[in-house]
Amino acid sequence: MKQIVFFLCFILFSPVYGREYSEICSKEPDENGVLSFCTEGKTWNYVLFYLDGGDTHQEPYSYVVRGDSVIDDVAYKKFYYQKDGTERLAFMMREEGCKVYKRHLDKDEFLFFDFRRDDVGQVYCYPNGYGFINWMIHSIDEIMVNDNLFRRYCCYQEISETELDTIEIGEVGLVQKDYWVEGIGSAMYGIEADGLRIEPRLPGYTEYFVSCYMNGECLFTEDDFSKPSYTTSIQKLRCNDSREELLYDLQGRRLNGTPAKGIYIQNGRKMVAK
């Protein structure tokens, strides 16, 4: 049933098909690199769905972070595409505070996503061969996944013939709901996303993000993108250059300072004050 839904979505939304995105904002990752894209050994798992002779096929593949590269005196981490026991260098990434940059081979780098952004409601328009892709941040909140606190950007996209100033969310079949998550990528493309510019995919082929692993443990799955909000919705949120100063209690409420005693959350991890 899920496969059928995916191909229907592909047909309805071509060249853009929609799932969801999510993201978190911190200046530095924690000691385990959970919030970083560029952590050695971190792995994103996918499934490719396609039709052949009327039959649906599924082929798993992955991206893994391994090794470093320096181009024009800029250091990058290398991301390898792995499938059927073979691999190739797919692209490179680097992080500068909350900003994440991506670079394909023999091409200039571009901004993957700026996790400091707080421009809720603003529409961005990008031309493609069919008109314009309009992209809007609808809300910002946080979710708890495997004891890690992630900031989530709820986004909407609409393809139109002209640039839009607003996106009417009630337009069924035209507007797609997406999420972005720092250290994970988008629900629609995961690590394969090329920032806000959505490129058309081959007809009949759908790549589907499944999970993200690190050190043999699952960090995030496709279902985590749409988890209930852990904290109250945050509007016009600005990323603090010192993430360590942002503290929460176990109910997701922000604290003014370190509690004298008890359990609290700092930088997405549970801490104990004795």
C-alpha positions, 0 to 999 in steps of 0.5 A: 500500500505504501508503495502505491501511495508513493507512486501516486504522489510522484505522479501528482507532484512531479517534478516535486514529490512530497514527504516531510523535513526536519531540523535542529539549530546548534552552533556546535554538535554535542560530543557524539556529533549527533547534531552534525552532518559531517560525523565520520561513519554516519550513515543515511539509508534509503530505498529506491522504488521503481516500476519495471514491466508493471512490477514494483522493485525495491533496492536499498542503498546508503550514504556514509561519511568517510574521510576528508578533502581540501578544495581551495583551502576549504576542508570538507567531509566526503560522502560515499554512495553505497549499493550492492557492495560497490561505492562511489564518492557522491558529494562533500559537505562542511559546516560553519556554525549553523550553516551547512554547505554541500559541494558536488564533484567539479561544481561550486559549493552551495548552501544546504540549509541555514539553521539560524533562520527564523523567517517564519512565513516568508516565501522564497521563489526559485525558477525551474522548467515548469514555473516557480517553486515557492517555499515557506517556513510555516512554524518552528518547534522541537521534537525529542528523538532517542533522547536528543532534542531536535529543532524542526522546521515545518515547511510548505512548498507549492509549484506555480506559474508565477512567484507567490507572496503567500501559500494557501495551505488549504489547496489540496493537491498543490501544497506539500508539507515538508520538514527539515532537521539538522544533522538529518536533512529533509523528509523528502530527500534526506541527505540527497536534498540540494538545499531549497532547489528541488530538481525533477526526478526520473519518471517512475523512480522514487528515492525514499529516506528510511533511517540515519545511523551512527556508531551502529545506533539508530538516530532518526527514522522516517516516522520521526519527522512527524512526531508530536511537538516536544515544546510549544511552537516557536515563532521567530526563533533566533539561534543563540550562538551559545547553544549551551545556554539554552536549558529545558526541563523534562516537559520541554519548558525553557529554564532561565538557568541551571537548576540546583537539583534534578534532571534537565535538557542541555544541547539535546541531552539529559543532564543531572544537577546534584 
